[in-house]
Amino acid sequence: MKVLIITYYWPPAGGPGVQRWLKFVKYFREFDIEPVVYIPENPTYPLVDDSLLSEIPEGVTIIKHSIFEPYRFAQFFSKKEANTISKGIIANKEKQSFIQRLLLFIRGNFFIPDARKFWVKPSVKYLTHYLKEHNIDAVITTGPPHSVHLIGKELKQIIGIKWLADFRDPWTTIGYHDKLKLTKKSIQKHKTLEKDVLGVSDHIVVTSFATQKEFAEITTTPISVVTNGYDIEKVEKTILDTNFTISHIGSLLSGRNPIHLWNALSELVRENQAFANLFKLQLVGAVSDDVLSSIKEAGLSDCLMLKGYVPHAEAIKIQRSSQVLLLIEIDSEETKCIIPGKLFEYMVSKRPILAIGPKDADVSRLIYETNSGSFFEYQEYQAIKTQILGYFNQFKKEALISEVDGIEKYSRRELTRKFGDILRHLVK
């Protein structure tokens, strides 16, 4: 079987958006699937990680077409604000500058479904000819950006090729939509496009059970859940930190700001001298000013280590050397469906996970299913504090470890096998 994968994110892009399809492409050939990858020729990636280039399988066909990126023009207003928005880091409403409010309004209402919409028409034209000249069995689109799905929709309607739409995140219910200052007309346009894509596609794949349920109320198209997962990473042997290091890997947006967690840690520092001497809060990746202000207000500045963005291989080392791994999701109904890819890398690192998020989040289901850590709602202050102290006491006894169970089905190879079964059923 030969499949065309249309994706915006591809090495040297960094961040979580590139990992899912880089890994599927890595293992597809083991299941008799030959991937062809279509990417933009001149993208503007908010994060770059050149180390991921080495993970592209040898001999894989990669085709490219140029893209017009409006974020380049947004930098004329403010390079800092444009880069911040493109990374998804949006300040709370009361702290937004006039330039950020303006850019958000323009982004939300003039670039629907997103700022990569200008890649749709030239890609459809280019790929229509490509598909007619090559023996491709199916097209796969992956979003966000969800404009990529519009390419698949057009190709399906023009050529009639089998089309699978892969949603790494939901569309109209994604957490940042309410910050884009959308007009009622723009909101309706998003919903119309979402319904069209879900209805025209031959099969839909999502990364969470909540998104599957959400989409099932909109369309009768078959929907499968294929979560993100972990790969067996070959990294140098790591040694556990001698400090009691609690680490968060990845972006910490303004909405991911668990005040009760910072206060619980602050109280432990004040009450427990041994904890104060050994505790470190390590944040790896982009962190919003709102989060940093809350940490400072909690009196944790002396315990804070800011790493910024690091290459993926280094992030894996940090995960394996940390004592506890922190996972935080926005406390809202819309984010119950978010299962970040780093959750599975956290699991395989065999370090206890301390997760905080909304009630009934899909993340909590997976953490308890695999015995990989603990999950709390934002307001569970005392329970969070008690759990951290329990982890610290285990750390002092050199007995802090995560006895994970049943995570093999979340390996990238097994997930690729599952995806291959879906594709074979689709094109039979």
C-alpha positions as CSV (number, residue, x, y, z in Angstrom):
1,M,0.0,0.0,0.0
2,K,1.2,3.5,-0.8
3,V,-0.1,6.5,1.2
4,L,0.4,10.2,0.8
5,I,0.8,12.0,4.2
6,I,0.0,15.8,4.1
7,T,1.5,17.5,7.2
8,Y,2.7,21.0,8.0
9,Y,5.1,19.9,10.8
10,W,8.1,17.9,9.8
11,P,11.8,18.0,10.7
12,P,13.5,20.3,11.4
13,A,10.3,21.5,13.1
14,G,10.6,20.9,16.9
15,G,7.9,20.4,19.5
16,P,5.2,17.7,19.9
17,G,3.4,18.4,16.6
18,V,6.1,16.7,14.5
19,Q,6.6,13.5,16.6
20,R,3.4,11.6,15.8
21,W,3.8,11.4,12.0
22,L,7.6,11.2,12.1
23,K,7.2,8.0,14.1
24,F,4.4,6.5,12.0
25,V,6.5,7.1,8.9
26,K,9.4,5.4,10.7
27,Y,7.5,2.2,11.2
28,F,5.1,2.0,8.2
29,R,7.3,-0.1,6.0
30,E,7.3,-2.8,8.7
31,F,3.6,-3.2,7.9
32,D,3.9,-3.1,4.1
33,I,3.0,0.6,3.8
34,E,5.1,2.9,1.7
35,P,4.8,6.5,2.9
36,V,5.1,9.6,0.7
37,V,5.3,12.8,2.7
38,Y,4.1,16.2,1.5
39,I,5.3,19.3,3.4
40,P,5.7,23.0,2.9
41,E,8.9,24.1,1.2
42,N,9.5,27.3,3.2
43,P,7.6,27.0,6.5
44,T,7.9,29.3,9.5
45,Y,8.3,26.9,12.5
46,P,8.1,28.4,16.0
47,L,10.4,25.7,17.2
48,V,13.3,24.1,15.4
49,D,15.1,20.8,16.4
50,D,17.7,19.8,13.8
51,S,18.3,16.6,15.7
52,L,15.0,15.1,14.4
53,L,16.3,15.2,10.8
54,S,18.3,12.0,11.6
55,E,15.1,10.1,12.4
56,I,13.6,10.4,8.9
57,P,13.8,6.9,7.4
58,E,16.3,6.6,4.5
59,G,14.7,6.6,1.0
60,V,11.3,8.0,2.0
61,T,9.9,10.2,-0.7
62,I,9.3,13.8,0.5
63,I,7.7,16.3,-1.8
64,K,7.3,20.0,-1.1
65,H,5.4,23.0,-2.3
66,S,5.9,26.6,-1.2
67,I,3.7,28.2,1.4
68,F,2.8,31.8,2.1
69,E,3.3,32.5,5.8
70,P,1.4,35.6,7.2
71,Y,3.3,35.3,10.5
72,R,6.3,36.8,8.7
73,F,4.3,40.0,8.1
74,A,2.9,40.0,11.6
75,Q,6.5,40.4,12.8
76,F,6.5,43.9,11.3
77,F,4.1,44.8,14.1
78,S,6.0,43.0,16.8
79,K,8.4,40.1,16.3
80,K,8.0,39.0,19.9
81,E,4.2,39.0,19.9
82,A,4.0,37.2,16.6
83,N,6.4,34.5,17.7
84,T,4.6,34.1,21.0
85,I,1.2,33.7,19.4
86,S,2.6,31.2,16.8
87,K,3.8,29.1,19.7
88,G,0.3,29.2,21.3
89,I,1.4,31.2,24.3
90,I,-1.3,33.8,24.8
91,A,-1.5,36.0,27.9
92,N,-4.6,36.4,30.0
93,K,-7.0,39.0,28.6
94,E,-6.2,41.7,31.2
95,K,-2.4,41.3,30.5
96,Q,-2.6,41.5,26.7
97,S,-1.0,44.4,25.0
98,F,-2.8,46.3,22.3
99,I,-0.6,44.7,19.6
100,Q,-1.4,41.2,20.9
101,R,-5.1,41.9,21.0
102,L,-4.9,43.3,17.4
103,L,-2.9,40.3,16.1
104,L,-5.3,37.8,17.9
105,F,-8.3,39.5,16.3
106,I,-6.7,39.4,12.8
107,R,-5.5,35.8,13.3
108,G,-8.9,34.7,14.5
109,N,-11.2,36.4,12.0
110,F,-9.2,36.8,8.8
111,F,-7.3,33.5,8.7
112,I,-9.9,30.8,9.0
113,P,-9.3,28.0,9.9
114,D,-5.7,29.2,10.6
115,A,-2.8,31.1,9.2
116,R,-1.7,28.3,6.9
117,K,-4.9,28.6,4.8
118,F,-2.9,30.0,1.9
119,W,-1.3,26.6,1.4
120,V,-4.6,25.0,0.5
121,K,-5.2,26.1,-3.1
122,P,-1.6,25.7,-4.5
123,S,-1.3,22.3,-2.7
124,V,-4.6,21.0,-4.2
125,K,-3.4,22.1,-7.7
126,Y,0.0,20.5,-7.2
127,L,-1.2,17.3,-5.6
128,T,-4.1,16.7,-8.1
129,H,-1.4,16.3,-10.8
130,Y,0.8,14.3,-8.5
131,L,-1.9,11.8,-7.6
132,K,-2.9,11.3,-11.2
133,E,0.7,10.4,-12.1
134,H,1.5,8.2,-9.1
135,N,-0.1,5.1,-7.7
136,I,-1.3,6.3,-4.4
137,D,-3.9,4.3,-2.5
138,A,-4.9,6.8,0.2
139,V,-4.4,10.3,1.4
140,I,-3.8,11.1,5.1
141,T,-4.1,14.7,6.4
142,T,-3.0,15.6,10.0
143,G,-3.9,18.7,11.9
144,P,-3.6,21.2,13.4
145,P,-3.2,23.3,11.4
146,H,-6.7,22.2,10.3
147,S,-6.3,24.0,7.0
148,V,-4.4,20.8,6.0
149,H,-7.6,18.9,6.2
150,L,-9.1,21.3,3.6
151,I,-6.5,20.0,1.2
152,G,-7.7,16.4,1.8
153,K,-11.3,17.5,1.4
154,E,-10.6,19.1,-2.0
155,L,-8.6,16.1,-3.3
156,K,-11.3,13.7,-2.2
157,Q,-14.0,15.7,-4.0
158,I,-11.9,16.2,-7.2
159,I,-10.3,12.7,-7.5
160,G,-12.3,10.5,-5.3
161,I,-9.3,9.1,-3.5
162,K,-9.7,7.5,-0.1
163,W,-9.0,10.1,2.6
164,L,-8.3,9.7,6.3
165,A,-8.3,12.8,8.5
166,D,-6.0,12.6,11.6
167,F,-6.8,15.0,14.4
168,R,-4.0,15.5,16.9
169,D,-6.2,18.0,18.6
170,P,-9.9,18.9,18.3
171,W,-11.0,21.8,16.1
172,T,-13.7,24.2,17.3
173,T,-13.4,23.1,21.0
174,I,-9.6,23.5,21.2
175,G,-8.5,25.4,24.3
176,Y,-7.2,28.6,22.6
177,H,-10.2,29.3,20.4
178,D,-11.9,31.4,23.0
179,K,-8.8,33.7,23.0
180,L,-8.9,34.4,19.3
181,K,-11.6,37.1,19.7
182,L,-13.8,35.3,17.1
183,T,-16.9,37.0,15.9
184,K,-20.2,35.0,15.7
185,K,-19.7,34.8,11.9
186,S,-16.2,33.4,12.3
187,I,-17.3,30.9,14.9
188,Q,-20.0,29.6,12.6
189,K,-17.5,29.4,9.7
190,H,-15.2,27.2,11.8
191,K,-18.1,24.9,12.7
192,T,-19.2,24.7,9.1
193,L,-15.7,23.8,7.9
194,E,-15.3,21.3,10.7
195,K,-18.6,19.6,9.8
196,D,-17.6,19.5,6.1
197,V,-14.3,17.8,6.8
198,L,-15.8,15.3,9.2
199,G,-18.6,14.5,6.8
200,V,-16.5,14.2,3.6
201,S,-13.6,12.1,5.0
202,D,-13.7,8.3,4.6
203,H,-12.3,7.7,8.1
204,I,-11.4,9.9,11.1
205,V,-8.6,9.2,13.6
206,V,-8.4,11.1,16.9
207,T,-5.9,10.9,19.8
208,S,-8.5,10.8,22.6
209,F,-11.7,9.1,23.7
210,A,-13.4,12.5,24.5
211,T,-12.7,13.8,20.9
212,Q,-14.1,10.6,19.5
213,K,-17.3,11.1,21.5
214,E,-17.4,14.8,20.4
215,F,-17.0,14.1,16.7
216,A,-19.5,11.2,16.8
217,E,-22.2,13.8,17.6
218,I,-21.4,15.7,14.4
219,T,-20.8,13.0,11.8
220,T,-21.5,9.3,10.9
221,T,-18.1,8.8,9.4
222,P,-16.2,6.0,11.2
223,I,-13.9,7.3,14.0
224,S,-11.0,5.4,15.6
225,V,-8.8,6.4,18.5
226,V,-5.1,6.0,18.0
227,T,-3.3,7.8,20.8
228,N,0.2,9.2,20.8
229,G,2.8,7.0,22.2
230,Y,6.4,6.4,23.1
231,D,9.4,5.2,21.1
232,I,12.4,3.3,22.4
233,E,14.9,6.1,22.6
234,K,18.6,5.3,22.5
235,V,20.2,7.8,24.9
236,E,23.1,7.7,27.1
237,K,22.6,6.1,30.5
238,T,21.2,8.7,32.9
239,I,21.7,9.2,36.6
240,L,18.9,10.3,38.8
241,D,19.2,13.8,40.2
242,T,20.5,14.0,43.7
243,N,18.0,16.8,44.3
244,F,14.3,16.2,44.5
245,T,13.6,17.6,41.1
246,I,10.1,18.0,39.8
247,S,10.3,18.6,36.0
248,H,7.8,19.8,33.4
249,I,8.7,19.2,29.8
250,G,7.0,21.3,27.2
251,S,5.2,24.7,26.9
252,L,3.4,26.1,30.0
253,L,0.7,28.4,28.6
254,S,-1.1,31.0,30.7
255,G,-4.0,28.6,31.1
256,R,-1.8,25.9,32.5
257,N,-1.1,27.7,35.8
258,P,-2.0,25.6,38.8
259,I,-1.8,28.1,41.6
260,H,-2.7,25.5,44.3
261,L,0.4,23.4,43.2
262,W,2.7,26.4,43.5
263,N,1.2,27.2,46.9
264,A,1.5,23.6,48.1
265,L,5.2,23.5,47.1
266,S,5.7,26.9,48.8
267,E,4.2,25.6,52.0
268,L,6.3,22.5,51.9
269,V,9.4,24.6,51.5
270,R,8.5,26.7,54.5
271,E,7.4,23.8,56.7
272,N,10.1,21.2,55.9
273,Q,13.7,22.2,55.9
274,A,14.9,19.0,54.3
275,F,12.4,19.5,51.5
276,A,13.6,23.2,51.1
277,N,17.2,22.0,50.9
278,L,16.6,19.4,48.2
279,F,13.6,20.6,46.1
280,K,14.1,22.0,42.5
281,L,11.3,22.9,40.1
282,Q,12.6,22.4,36.6
283,L,10.7,23.9,33.6
284,V,11.8,22.8,30.1
285,G,10.3,24.7,27.2
286,A,8.5,28.0,26.7
287,V,6.9,29.3,29.8
288,S,4.3,32.2,29.9
289,D,4.9,35.3,31.9
290,D,1.7,34.6,33.9
291,V,3.1,31.2,35.1
292,L,6.4,32.7,36.0
293,S,4.7,35.5,38.0
294,S,2.6,33.0,39.9
295,I,5.7,30.9,40.8
296,K,7.5,34.1,41.9
297,E,4.5,35.2,44.0
298,A,4.5,31.8,45.7
299,G,8.1,32.4,46.8
300,L,9.7,29.6,44.7
301,S,12.1,31.7,42.6
302,D,15.1,30.2,44.5
303,C,14.0,26.7,43.6
304,L,13.2,27.4,39.9
305,M,15.4,26.2,37.0
306,L,14.4,27.4,33.6
307,K,15.8,25.4,30.7
308,G,14.0,26.8,27.7
309,Y,13.5,24.6,24.6
310,V,15.9,21.7,24.3
311,P,16.4,19.1,21.5
312,H,14.2,16.0,21.9
313,A,17.0,13.7,22.9
314,E,18.0,16.1,25.7
315,A,14.4,16.3,26.8
316,I,14.3,12.4,27.1
317,K,17.4,12.5,29.3
318,I,15.9,15.2,31.6
319,Q,12.7,13.0,31.9
320,R,14.7,10.0,33.0
321,S,16.9,11.9,35.5
322,S,14.1,13.8,37.2
323,Q,12.6,12.5,40.4
324,V,9.0,13.4,39.5
325,L,7.5,14.5,36.2
326,L,4.8,17.2,36.1
327,L,2.0,17.2,33.6
328,I,-0.5,20.1,33.6
329,E,-3.5,20.6,31.4
330,I,-5.9,23.6,31.2
331,D,-8.7,23.3,33.7
332,S,-11.7,23.4,31.3
333,E,-14.3,21.2,29.8
334,E,-12.7,21.5,26.3
335,T,-9.3,20.1,27.5
336,K,-10.6,16.8,28.9
337,C,-9.8,15.3,25.5
338,I,-6.1,16.3,25.4
339,I,-3.7,13.5,25.9
340,P,-0.3,15.0,25.2
341,G,2.4,12.9,23.5
342,K,4.8,13.6,26.4
343,L,2.5,11.5,28.7
344,F,3.7,8.3,27.0
345,E,7.3,9.4,27.1
346,Y,6.8,10.1,30.8
347,M,5.4,6.6,31.3
348,V,8.3,4.8,29.7
349,S,10.9,6.9,31.7
350,K,9.6,5.1,34.8
351,R,9.5,8.3,36.9
352,P,6.3,9.0,38.8
353,I,3.9,11.4,37.1
354,L,2.1,14.2,39.0
355,A,-0.7,15.3,36.7
356,I,-3.1,18.1,37.2
357,G,-6.1,18.8,35.0
358,P,-9.9,18.9,34.6
359,K,-12.3,16.4,36.2
360,D,-12.8,13.2,34.2
361,A,-9.9,14.0,31.9
362,D,-8.8,11.2,29.5
363,V,-5.3,11.6,30.9
364,S,-6.4,10.4,34.4
365,R,-7.9,7.3,32.8
366,L,-4.5,6.4,31.2
367,I,-2.4,7.2,34.3
368,Y,-4.5,5.0,36.6
369,E,-4.8,2.2,33.9
370,T,-1.0,2.0,33.7
371,N,-0.2,2.7,37.3
372,S,2.2,5.5,36.2
373,G,1.5,8.2,38.7
374,S,-1.3,10.3,40.3
375,F,-3.9,12.7,38.9
376,F,-5.5,15.7,40.7
377,E,-8.0,18.4,39.9
378,Y,-6.8,22.0,40.2
379,Q,-8.6,22.7,43.5
380,E,-7.3,19.6,45.4
381,Y,-4.7,21.5,47.3
382,Q,-4.3,19.3,50.3
383,A,-4.3,16.1,48.2
384,I,-1.6,17.5,45.9
385,K,0.5,18.6,48.9
386,T,0.2,15.1,50.6
387,Q,1.2,13.3,47.4
388,I,4.3,15.5,46.8
389,L,5.3,14.9,50.4
390,G,4.8,11.1,49.9
391,Y,7.0,11.2,46.8
392,F,9.6,13.1,48.8
393,N,9.7,10.6,51.6
394,Q,10.1,7.8,49.1
395,F,12.9,9.8,47.5
396,K,14.8,10.1,50.8
397,K,14.6,6.3,51.1
398,E,15.9,5.9,47.5
399,A,12.7,4.0,46.8
400,L,10.9,6.5,44.4
401,I,10.0,4.7,41.2
402,S,7.0,4.2,38.9
403,E,5.9,0.6,38.6
404,V,4.2,1.1,35.2
405,D,2.1,-1.7,33.8
406,G,0.6,-2.5,30.4
407,I,2.2,0.4,28.4
408,E,3.4,-1.9,25.6
409,K,0.3,-1.2,23.5
410,Y,1.3,2.5,23.5
411,S,4.6,1.9,21.8
412,R,5.0,3.7,18.4
413,R,5.4,0.4,16.6
414,E,2.2,-1.1,18.0
415,L,0.3,2.1,17.3
416,T,1.6,2.0,13.7
417,R,0.3,-1.6,13.4
418,K,-3.1,-0.3,14.5
419,F,-3.0,2.5,12.1
420,G,-2.0,0.1,9.3
421,D,-5.1,-2.1,10.0
422,I,-7.3,1.0,9.7
423,L,-5.7,1.9,6.3
424,R,-6.1,-1.7,5.0
425,H,-9.7,-1.7,5.9
426,L,-10.2,1.7,4.3
427,V,-8.7,0.8,0.9
428,K,-9.8,-2.8,0.5
